[in-house]
Amino acid sequence: MSDRAEYLAQIDRLCASDVLHGSESLCRLLRYLAQKEIESPGAHVKEYQIATEVYGRPADFNPQVDSTIRVQAARLRSKVSDYYSSQGSDDPVVVELPRGSYSLQFRRRPTAGNSAAVGTNGDVKPLEVPFSWDRKWIVTVSLMGLLIVLSLLALGVLLRDRRPVEANSSLDSDPSLRPCRVFWSPFLKSGAEPLVIYSNGAFVGRPETGMRYFDPARDSKTQIWDHYTGVGEVLAIHELDQVFSDLHHHLRVKRGSLFSLDDANNNDLIFVGSPSENLKLSELPSTREFAFQRVASGPRKGDLAIANIHPRPDEPANFLASPSGAPLTEDYALVALMPGIDPIHSVIELAGTTTFGTQAAVEYVCRRDSLAKLLKQMSVSSPEELKPFEAVVHVKIGLGVPVGMELVAVHPHR
């Protein structure tokens, strides 16, 4: 079988696997990237190409404001990794999609009878022919091995009395991850998996006939449909999963309507979505500095705002998104770190007044550059210095995607 046929057979095997079966959009992307690599090994595939040629996006597609392709590539990368760590662990050909690239790579696993390695360009490294060693070489190598062992023992004696490495030295193992490790330190306890609670608003009606928010004054609870959430919440959970994966930690996810007080007592909690839809937030210790409230009067009556409970001289009393009925170009989001019902646990609330603001709140605390700015603003350089606080982020929105974020208020808890 030729390399081309073997590679395409491996792609078919991947798409038919339990991991990717039914994921038509990811299989389409995988087949496209495989074809590009096979036809032009090492070719640099661009995000715009994928958007227009694979997913039918219009010619004015702008990857700077639409993260769809990056999200799809990250999902595919994760699925392929899952496949090779389970049912594909013995496959002869390994398919990889390196981070930061859209160029697929193929490599062949070495076998007992063939240790040749195949690159993406099909080059084969020559096999090395075994040879016999005579007694002189065996003695020489043995003596060298003995000298190495003695050297290591001596080095161990010399290092025995050195000061032990500080417990938090892992923070510096990858300096670029340090802001994430410091900020998320309350949720990285050994053996504990934080619980992510995402909002799922209560609706009545049906998609085909029209839906609206549940109104307890006129609707029966038996009419509620509570299995919907916003696009911002979906992308937010993906972002959280990515950063916790980088930190070698796991998350658990539960929709808000299934959340219980037992969950609150026994877990560190990450709430994604505002209390207007994440209603269980009302049963927990609430924020002190900022609160989601409906505007009671005036031209913005009924709009959801982030109310500033203790405004400073240079801060407004309310933070309001674009008016209802107008194109959504800006929003505000809340980032609040608080102790849980049981103080040994922590709670963080990440929410905008719209689904796009929620997405931005999560992106803000998952991106290393914005986290570094937030920590600097609070004069925090180590996990021990991180205390409860509440902050507001101004979000610019373009084509339904957060395109800019700015920290506009930070209030440490008193």
C-alpha positions in Angstrom: 0.0 0.0 0.0 1.4 3.5 -0.9 1.9 6.1 1.7 -1.0 8.2 0.3 -3.4 5.2 0.5 -2.2 4.3 4.0 -2.6 7.9 5.2 -6.1 8.2 3.7 -7.0 4.8 5.3 -5.9 6.2 8.7 -8.1 9.3 8.2 -11.1 7.0 7.4 -10.3 5.0 10.5 -10.3 8.2 12.6 -13.6 9.4 11.2 -15.2 6.1 11.8 -14.0 5.9 15.4 -16.2 6.3 18.5 -14.4 9.6 19.2 -15.3 11.3 15.9 -18.3 9.3 14.7 -21.2 11.7 14.2 -19.0 14.8 14.2 -19.5 15.6 10.6 -18.0 19.1 10.8 -14.8 17.9 12.5 -14.4 15.0 10.0 -14.8 17.4 7.1 -12.0 19.5 8.6 -9.8 16.5 9.2 -10.2 15.2 5.6 -9.5 18.7 4.2 -6.3 19.1 6.1 -5.2 15.6 5.3 -5.8 16.2 1.6 -3.8 19.4 1.7 -0.9 17.7 3.5 -0.8 14.8 1.1 -1.0 17.0 -2.0 1.6 19.5 -0.8 3.6 18.2 2.2 4.4 21.0 4.7 2.0 23.5 3.1 0.8 26.3 5.4 -3.0 26.1 5.5 -4.6 29.4 6.5 -7.6 30.0 8.7 -9.3 31.9 5.9 -9.0 28.9 3.5 -10.6 26.6 6.0 -13.5 29.1 6.7 -14.3 29.6 3.1 -13.5 26.2 1.5 -14.6 23.9 4.3 -17.4 25.7 6.2 -18.7 27.9 3.4 -18.1 31.2 5.1 -18.4 34.4 2.9 -15.5 36.0 1.2 -15.5 38.8 3.8 -14.8 36.4 6.6 -12.5 38.0 9.2 -10.6 35.5 11.5 -9.7 38.4 13.8 -13.4 38.8 14.9 -14.7 35.2 14.3 -13.0 32.5 16.3 -15.1 29.6 14.8 -12.1 28.0 13.0 -9.8 28.2 16.0 -12.5 26.5 18.1 -13.0 23.8 15.6 -9.3 23.1 15.2 -8.9 22.9 19.0 -11.8 20.5 19.2 -10.3 18.4 16.4 -6.9 18.4 18.1 -8.5 17.2 21.4 -10.5 14.5 19.7 -7.5 13.1 17.8 -5.5 13.1 21.0 -8.3 11.2 22.8 -8.4 8.7 19.9 -4.7 7.8 20.1 -4.8 7.5 23.9 -7.5 4.9 23.6 -8.6 2.8 20.7 -5.9 4.1 18.3 -3.0 3.4 20.7 -1.7 0.6 18.4 -2.4 2.2 15.0 0.6 2.1 12.6 0.1 5.7 11.5 -0.2 8.6 13.9 -2.0 11.8 12.8 -1.2 15.0 14.6 -2.4 18.6 14.5 0.3 20.7 16.3 -0.9 23.7 18.4 -0.7 27.0 16.6 -0.9 25.3 13.1 -3.5 24.1 10.7 -1.0 21.7 8.9 -1.6 18.1 9.6 1.3 15.7 10.2 1.6 12.0 9.6 4.2 9.7 11.2 4.5 6.0 11.2 5.1 4.1 14.5 8.3 2.1 14.6 7.7 -1.6 14.7 9.8 -4.6 15.6 10.5 -5.4 12.0 10.6 -1.8 10.7 12.1 1.1 12.6 11.9 3.5 9.7 10.4 6.8 10.5 8.2 8.6 7.9 7.8 12.4 8.0 5.0 14.4 6.4 7.0 14.6 3.2 7.3 10.9 3.0 11.0 10.7 3.5 12.1 7.5 5.1 15.1 7.4 7.5 17.3 4.4 6.6 17.4 1.4 8.9 20.5 0.8 10.9 21.9 -2.7 10.5 22.8 -4.5 13.7 26.5 -5.4 14.1 28.5 -7.7 16.4 30.7 -6.3 19.1 33.9 -8.0 20.1 35.1 -8.6 23.7 37.3 -5.5 23.7 34.4 -3.1 23.0 32.2 -4.9 25.5 34.8 -4.4 28.2 35.3 -0.7 27.2 31.6 0.1 27.3 31.2 -1.7 30.6 34.0 0.4 32.2 32.4 3.6 30.8 29.1 2.6 32.3 30.7 2.0 35.7 32.4 5.4 35.6 29.1 7.1 34.8 27.4 5.4 37.8 30.2 6.4 40.1 30.0 10.0 38.8 26.3 10.1 39.5 26.8 8.8 43.0 29.4 11.5 43.7 27.1 14.2 42.3 24.3 12.9 44.6 26.6 13.4 47.6 27.5 16.9 46.6 23.9 17.9 46.1 22.5 16.2 49.2 22.8 19.2 51.4 21.5 21.8 49.0 18.3 23.7 49.9 15.2 22.0 48.8 13.2 23.6 45.9 10.4 25.8 47.1 6.9 24.3 47.1 5.6 26.8 44.5 8.5 26.4 42.1 6.1 24.7 39.7 4.7 28.1 39.0 7.9 28.9 37.2 8.2 25.7 35.2 6.5 27.5 32.3 6.8 31.3 33.0 4.1 32.1 30.5 1.6 30.1 32.5 2.4 31.9 35.8 -0.5 34.4 35.7 -3.0 31.5 35.1 -1.5 29.4 37.9 -1.6 32.4 40.4 -5.2 33.4 39.5 -6.6 29.9 39.4 -4.7 28.7 42.4 -7.8 28.4 44.6 -9.2 25.9 42.1 -6.1 23.8 41.6 -6.2 21.9 44.9 -4.7 18.4 44.6 -7.4 15.9 43.8 -10.2 18.4 43.6 -12.1 19.0 40.4 -13.9 22.4 40.3 -17.5 22.3 39.2 -18.5 24.6 36.3 -22.1 25.7 36.5 -23.4 27.2 33.3 -26.6 29.1 32.9 -29.6 27.6 31.1 -32.6 29.9 31.1 -36.1 28.7 31.7 -38.2 29.0 28.6 -41.7 28.1 27.7 -43.0 27.3 24.2 -41.4 25.4 21.4 -38.7 26.4 18.8 -41.2 25.8 15.9 -43.9 28.0 17.5 -41.9 30.6 19.4 -40.2 30.6 22.8 -40.1 33.2 25.6 -38.7 33.3 29.1 -40.7 31.5 31.8 -43.0 33.9 33.7 -44.0 32.4 37.1 -47.1 34.8 37.2 -48.7 33.1 34.3 -46.8 29.9 33.4 -46.8 26.5 35.0 -43.5 25.0 35.9 -44.4 21.9 33.9 -44.1 24.0 30.8 -40.5 24.9 31.3 -37.8 24.0 28.8 -34.5 24.3 30.7 -32.0 22.8 28.3 -30.9 25.8 26.3 -27.9 28.1 26.9 -26.2 30.9 24.9 -23.4 30.6 22.4 -21.2 32.7 24.7 -21.5 30.1 27.5 -20.6 27.3 25.2 -17.4 29.0 24.0 -16.7 30.0 27.5 -16.7 26.4 28.8 -14.4 25.5 25.9 -12.0 28.3 26.9 -12.0 27.1 30.6 -11.4 23.5 29.5 -8.4 24.7 27.5 -6.7 26.6 30.3 -7.3 23.9 32.9 -5.9 21.4 30.5 -2.7 23.6 30.2 -2.6 23.6 34.0 -2.9 19.7 34.0 -6.2 19.9 35.8 -9.7 18.6 35.2 -13.1 20.2 35.4 -16.7 18.9 35.8 -19.6 20.6 34.2 -23.3 20.9 35.2 -26.2 23.0 33.9 -27.6 25.5 36.4 -31.0 23.8 36.7 -29.4 20.6 38.1 -27.2 22.4 40.6 -27.8 21.6 44.3 -26.8 23.0 47.6 -24.8 19.8 48.2 -22.8 20.8 45.2 -22.2 24.2 46.8 -21.1 22.8 50.1 -18.6 20.3 48.7 -17.0 21.9 45.7 -15.1 24.9 44.3 -17.5 26.5 41.9 -17.1 28.4 38.6 -20.4 30.1 37.6 -20.7 31.0 33.9 -23.6 33.3 33.1 -25.5 36.0 34.9 -28.0 35.5 37.8 -30.8 36.5 35.4 -30.4 33.0 33.9 -28.1 31.2 36.4 -30.8 31.4 39.1 -29.0 29.2 41.6 -26.6 32.1 42.2 -29.3 33.7 44.3 -28.9 30.8 46.8 -25.2 31.5 47.4 -23.2 34.2 49.1 -23.7 37.2 46.8 -21.4 39.8 45.5 -20.8 42.9 47.6 -19.6 45.5 45.2 -21.5 44.9 42.0 -24.9 43.3 41.3 -27.0 42.5 38.2 -30.2 44.6 38.4 -32.9 45.6 36.0 -33.2 49.4 35.3 -36.3 50.5 37.2 -37.2 53.7 35.2 -36.2 56.0 32.4 -35.4 55.2 28.7 -33.5 52.0 29.6 -36.2 50.6 31.9 -36.2 46.8 32.0 -32.6 46.5 30.6 -30.1 44.4 32.7 -27.3 46.5 34.2 -24.3 45.8 36.5 -25.1 48.1 39.4 -22.1 49.7 41.2 -23.1 49.4 44.9 -20.1 51.4 46.2 -19.1 53.6 43.3 -15.8 55.5 43.4 -15.6 59.1 42.3 -14.6 58.2 38.8 -17.0 55.3 38.3 -20.7 55.3 37.1 -23.6 54.0 39.2 -24.5 51.5 36.5 -22.7 49.7 33.7 -25.1 49.2 30.7 -24.7 47.3 27.4 -26.0 48.6 24.1 -29.6 49.6 24.3 -32.2 46.9 23.6 -33.3 47.2 20.0 -30.0 48.6 18.9 -27.1 46.6 17.4 -25.1 45.0 20.2 -21.6 46.7 20.0 -20.7 46.8 23.7 -21.4 44.9 27.0 -20.1 44.8 30.5 -19.0 41.7 32.4 -18.5 40.8 36.0 -15.5 38.8 37.4 -16.0 38.1 41.1 -13.9 35.8 43.3 -15.5 35.0 46.6 -15.4 32.4 49.4 -17.9 29.6 49.2 -20.6 28.6 51.8 -17.8 26.6 53.4 -14.8 28.9 53.4 -12.4 26.1 52.5 -14.0 26.4 49.0 -13.9 29.2 46.5 -16.5 30.6 44.1 -16.0 32.6 41.0 -18.7 34.3 39.0 -18.1 35.1 35.3 -21.0 36.8 33.7 -22.0 39.5 31.2 -25.4 41.2 30.8 -25.5 39.3 27.5 -24.1 35.9 26.4 -21.2 37.7 24.6 -20.3 39.5 27.8 -20.2 36.2 29.6 -17.9 34.8 26.9 -15.6 37.8 27.3 -15.5 37.5 31.1 -14.2 34.0 30.8 -11.8 34.8 28.0 -10.4 37.7 30.2 -9.5 35.3 33.0 -8.1 32.6 30.7 -5.8 34.7 28.6 -2.4 35.3 30.1 -1.9 38.9 29.0 -5.2 40.1 30.5 -4.7 38.1 33.6 -1.2 39.6 34.1 -2.8 43.1 33.9 -5.5 42.2 36.4 -3.0 40.7 38.9 -0.8 43.8 38.5 -3.7 46.1 39.1 -4.4 44.2 42.4 -0.6 44.0 43.3 -0.8 40.2 43.3 2.3 38.2 42.5 1.8 34.9 44.3 -1.2 32.7 45.2 -1.0 33.7 48.8 -1.7 37.4 47.9 -4.9 36.6 46.0 -7.9 37.7 48.0 -11.6 38.0 47.2 -12.4 40.8 44.8 -14.9 42.0 42.2 -14.1 43.6 38.8 -16.0 44.9 35.8 -14.7 44.5 32.2 -15.9 46.6 29.3 -16.4 44.5 26.2 -16.5 45.6 22.6 -18.5 43.3 20.3 -18.3 42.9 16.5 -20.4 40.5 14.4 -21.5 38.7 17.6 -17.9 38.1 18.9 -16.0 39.9 21.7 -13.2 41.8 19.9 -11.9 44.0 22.8 -11.8 43.9 26.6 -10.8 46.6 29.1 -10.7 46.5 32.9 -12.8 49.5 34.1 -13.2 48.8 37.8 -11.6 46.6 40.5 -12.9 46.5 44.1 -11.2 44.2 46.6 -13.4 42.9 49.3 -13.2 45.0 52.5 
